[in-house]
Amino acid sequence: MAQHKTLHVGLGPIGREIVIAAVKGGACEPVAAVDINPELIGKSLADVVESAPDIEILGDLAQAAETAADRGATAALVATGSRVEQVAPQFETLMAAGLNCVSTCEELVFPWLRAATQADELDALAREHQVSALGVGVNPGFVLDLLPFVVTRVCQTVTAVYATRIVNGSLRRRQLQAKIGSGLSKDEFRARAADNAIGHVGLGESAALLADSLGWPWDNIEQSIEPVIADVDVTSDCFEVKQGQVRGQAQKLTLIAPQGRIELELIMALDEPSMDAVRVEGEPPVNVVVEGGIHGDRATGGTVVNFVTPCVKAAPGLRTVADVPLS
């Protein structure tokens, strides 16, 4: 396995998982790191992530990109924002330094859905600097898009794809438990959902990526989000949810195309048994169930590290997990 020297951008919970995956798997060698948190700047990465190399965490992205390039880095692993508009300026700096970019930005998994103009600009910039950029992850990036697409590769025909991801929020970090509305009232949940202040980013991107990979149009999408209400009191390490309060969220998406339909369902709630499933209606039909589901945080670290080589190998430009080599 080729080892790539990497710059690590963002050292929150997911960023640290990426460092762990890089060091543990041996596919990447961190040579530079950067974060905006003043409590981390100036520290050694080894003091923040066990087994990480002894390199100083910088606070300036341009300096970090230059340092990484000087040390022979080929890729930047970016765990910062969820929206393209948040990460685009970072990508401009990183690509100008000659670094390929692999990011956990949810919208970047298929940026042409919500940020087509910026996506085209990033694509042009990547081509100019002869690097590639790629949005990856577990959800979006694998369970509800790449996995269903790979499953359809055994089918002669496909008329419908149904994919479901259920996540036990009680086992996840506090940030996610808060994001799914834990402890809110129904009215508070609906008000935040109406303001787009709650809910998972990426379900639309998963559907569009899957449809595009199948050669289907992706312009007819309908989505909904509803609270999951506690029937009994529920307690996690971070929240105490009373009966009648919100313990999570249920999002559904339907995409209709002339060739068929895609239905995605995402349930994230406290005390909800985890599971991932894909069902394809076609010839032959296929049904895949992942008992216990795929752990989001650890697997996200894995996807980022495992897609470094495919990203570096890919033709210059803005790419998706469905059109780069898988090894």
C-alpha positions in Angstrom: 0.0 0.0 0.0 1.3 3.4 -1.0 1.9 5.8 1.9 1.0 9.4 1.2 2.3 12.3 3.3 -0.7 14.3 4.4 -1.8 17.6 5.8 -4.7 17.3 8.4 -7.1 20.3 8.3 -9.5 20.4 11.3 -8.9 18.4 14.5 -12.3 18.1 16.0 -13.8 14.7 16.7 -13.9 13.6 13.1 -10.5 15.1 12.3 -8.9 13.2 15.1 -10.6 10.0 13.9 -8.9 10.7 10.5 -5.5 11.0 12.1 -6.1 7.8 14.1 -7.1 6.0 10.8 -4.1 7.4 9.0 -1.6 6.3 11.7 -3.3 2.9 12.4 -3.7 1.9 8.8 -0.3 3.0 7.7 -1.7 4.4 4.4 -0.9 8.0 5.3 1.9 9.8 7.2 0.8 13.1 8.8 3.4 15.7 8.1 1.4 18.8 9.0 -1.7 19.8 10.9 -3.8 22.9 11.3 -6.8 24.0 13.4 -8.4 27.3 14.3 -8.9 26.3 18.0 -6.5 28.5 20.0 -6.3 25.7 22.6 -4.7 23.4 20.0 -2.5 25.8 18.1 1.2 25.3 19.1 0.6 21.9 20.6 2.1 18.7 19.3 -0.3 16.5 17.3 1.0 13.7 19.5 -0.4 15.4 22.5 -3.9 15.5 20.9 -4.0 12.1 19.2 -2.4 9.1 20.7 0.3 7.5 18.4 0.3 10.6 16.1 3.7 12.0 15.1 5.3 14.9 17.0 4.5 17.8 14.7 3.3 21.2 15.7 -0.4 22.1 15.1 -0.4 25.4 13.2 -3.1 28.0 13.2 -2.8 29.4 9.7 -4.0 27.4 6.7 -1.7 29.0 4.1 1.3 28.4 6.3 0.2 24.8 6.9 -0.3 24.2 3.2 3.2 25.6 2.4 4.7 23.5 5.2 3.0 20.3 4.1 4.1 20.9 0.5 7.7 21.5 1.6 7.6 18.2 3.5 6.4 16.3 0.4 2.7 16.0 1.1 0.4 14.9 -1.7 -3.0 15.4 -0.1 -4.9 17.5 2.5 -7.5 15.7 4.6 -10.1 18.3 5.4 -12.6 17.9 8.3 -14.1 21.3 8.7 -17.5 22.5 7.2 -20.5 20.7 5.9 -21.3 23.3 3.2 -19.4 23.9 0.0 -19.4 27.6 0.6 -17.6 27.0 3.9 -14.8 24.8 2.5 -14.3 26.4 -1.0 -11.9 29.1 0.3 -9.9 26.4 2.1 -9.7 24.3 -1.0 -8.5 27.2 -3.1 -5.5 27.7 -0.7 -4.8 24.0 -0.5 -5.0 23.3 -4.3 -2.8 26.3 -5.0 -0.1 24.6 -2.9 -0.4 21.5 -5.2 -2.4 19.4 -2.7 -5.1 17.0 -3.6 -8.1 17.4 -1.3 -10.2 14.7 0.4 -12.9 16.2 2.6 -15.8 15.2 4.9 -17.9 18.1 3.6 -21.3 16.6 3.1 -22.3 18.8 0.2 -19.1 18.1 -1.6 -20.1 14.4 -2.1 -22.3 15.7 -5.0 -21.9 19.5 -4.9 -23.8 20.1 -8.2 -27.1 19.6 -6.3 -26.9 22.8 -4.1 -23.7 24.6 -5.2 -23.2 24.0 -8.9 -21.5 27.4 -9.6 -18.9 26.9 -6.8 -18.5 23.3 -7.8 -17.6 24.3 -11.4 -15.2 26.9 -10.1 -13.5 24.4 -7.8 -13.3 21.9 -10.7 -11.7 24.5 -12.9 -9.2 25.4 -10.2 -8.3 21.8 -9.5 -7.6 21.3 -13.2 -5.5 24.4 -13.3 -3.3 23.1 -10.5 -3.4 19.5 -11.7 -4.9 18.1 -8.5 -8.2 16.4 -7.6 -10.8 17.1 -4.9 -13.2 14.6 -3.5 -16.0 14.6 -0.9 -16.2 11.4 1.1 -17.8 9.9 4.2 -20.2 7.2 5.5 -23.4 9.2 5.2 -23.2 10.7 2.6 -20.5 9.0 0.7 -21.1 5.3 1.2 -24.2 3.8 2.9 -26.9 5.5 1.0 -25.1 6.1 -2.3 -21.9 4.3 -3.2 -23.0 1.0 -1.5 -26.3 0.9 -3.3 -24.6 1.8 -6.6 -22.1 -1.0 -6.2 -24.9 -3.4 -5.3 -26.7 -2.6 -8.6 -23.6 -3.6 -10.6 -24.9 -7.2 -10.5 -28.3 -6.2 -12.0 -29.2 -6.4 -15.7 -32.0 -3.9 -15.0 -32.8 -1.6 -12.1 -36.3 -0.2 -11.5 -36.0 0.9 -7.9 -33.5 1.4 -5.1 -34.5 1.5 -1.4 -31.8 2.3 1.2 -32.2 2.8 4.9 -29.8 3.9 7.6 -30.7 3.7 11.3 -28.3 5.1 13.8 -28.4 4.7 17.6 -27.7 8.2 18.6 -27.0 7.2 22.2 -23.7 5.7 21.1 -22.5 8.8 19.2 -20.8 12.0 20.3 -22.7 14.9 22.0 -22.6 17.1 18.9 -24.6 14.5 16.9 -27.1 13.9 19.8 -27.8 17.6 19.9 -28.0 17.9 16.1 -30.8 15.3 15.9 -32.9 17.3 18.4 -32.5 15.3 21.6 -34.7 16.7 24.4 -36.6 19.2 22.3 -40.4 19.5 22.2 -42.2 18.7 19.0 -42.9 22.4 18.3 -39.2 23.3 18.9 -38.1 20.6 16.6 -40.5 21.6 13.8 -39.5 25.3 14.2 -35.8 24.5 13.9 -36.4 22.1 11.0 -38.3 24.9 9.2 -35.3 27.2 9.6 -32.9 24.4 8.4 -31.3 24.6 11.8 -31.7 20.9 12.4 -31.5 17.8 10.2 -28.9 15.8 8.5 -27.0 17.4 5.6 -26.4 15.1 2.7 -29.5 13.0 2.0 -30.2 14.9 -1.2 -26.6 14.6 -2.2 -26.8 10.8 -1.7 -29.8 10.5 -3.9 -28.4 12.8 -6.6 -25.1 10.9 -6.6 -26.8 7.5 -6.8 -29.1 8.7 -9.6 -26.3 10.2 -11.5 -24.2 7.1 -11.1 -27.1 5.1 -12.6 -27.4 7.5 -15.5 -30.7 8.8 -14.2 -31.8 12.5 -13.9 -31.8 13.8 -10.3 -33.9 16.9 -10.6 -37.1 15.5 -9.1 -36.5 15.1 -5.3 -38.9 15.4 -2.4 -37.8 15.3 1.2 -39.4 15.3 4.6 -38.2 15.4 8.2 -40.2 14.4 11.3 -39.3 14.1 15.0 -39.0 10.7 16.7 -40.8 11.0 20.0 -39.8 9.1 23.2 -42.5 6.7 24.4 -40.6 6.4 27.7 -37.9 8.4 29.4 -34.6 7.9 27.6 -31.1 8.7 29.0 -27.8 8.9 27.2 -24.4 10.0 28.4 -25.3 13.5 27.2 -29.1 13.9 27.4 -32.1 13.1 29.6 -35.2 12.9 27.4 -38.6 12.7 29.0 -41.5 10.8 27.6 -43.1 12.9 24.9 -39.9 14.8 24.0 -37.9 14.4 20.9 -35.3 11.6 20.9 -34.2 11.9 17.3 -35.2 12.5 13.7 -36.5 10.6 10.8 -35.8 11.9 7.3 -37.2 10.5 4.1 -36.4 11.2 0.5 -38.0 10.1 -2.8 -36.4 10.7 -6.2 -38.5 9.9 -9.3 -36.9 9.4 -12.7 -38.2 8.0 -16.0 -36.1 4.9 -15.4 -37.4 4.2 -11.8 -37.4 5.5 -8.3 -35.0 5.9 -5.3 -36.2 6.0 -1.8 -33.8 6.8 1.1 -34.6 6.8 4.8 -32.4 8.0 7.6 -33.4 7.6 11.2 -31.1 8.9 14.0 -32.4 8.6 17.5 -31.4 7.8 21.0 -31.9 4.1 21.9 -32.7 3.2 18.2 -31.0 -0.1 17.2 -28.5 0.6 14.4 -28.8 -1.0 11.0 -28.1 -0.3 7.4 -29.9 -1.9 4.5 -30.2 -1.7 0.7 -32.9 -3.3 -1.4 -32.8 -3.2 -5.2 -35.7 -4.0 -7.4 -34.4 -5.3 -10.7 -33.2 -8.4 -12.5 -32.0 -10.0 -10.4 -33.3 -8.3 -7.2 -30.7 -7.8 -4.4 -31.2 -7.3 -0.7 -28.3 -6.4 1.6 -28.5 -5.9 5.4 -25.6 -4.7 7.6 -26.6 -5.9 11.1 -25.6 -3.4 13.7 -24.9 -0.8 11.0 -21.6 0.9 10.2 -20.2 3.1 12.9 -20.3 6.7 11.5 -17.2 8.3 13.2 -14.7 5.5 12.9 -15.8 4.6 9.4 -15.6 8.2 8.3 -12.0 8.2 9.3 -11.5 5.0 7.3 -13.2 6.4 4.2 -11.1 9.5 4.2 -7.8 7.6 4.5 -8.8 4.9 2.0 -9.8 7.4 -0.6 -6.5 9.3 -0.6 -4.9 7.0 -3.1 -8.0 7.0 -5.4 -8.1 10.8 -5.2 -4.4 11.2 -6.0 -4.7 8.7 -8.9 -7.8 10.4 -10.4 -7.7 12.8 -13.3 -7.5 16.4 -12.2 -10.8 18.0 -11.2 -13.6 17.8 -8.8 -14.6 14.1 -8.5 -17.1 11.9 -6.7 -16.6 8.5 -4.9 -18.4 6.8 -7.8 -16.0 8.0 -10.6 -12.6 7.6 -9.0 -10.7 4.3 -8.8 -11.4 2.4 -5.6 -7.8 1.4 -5.0 
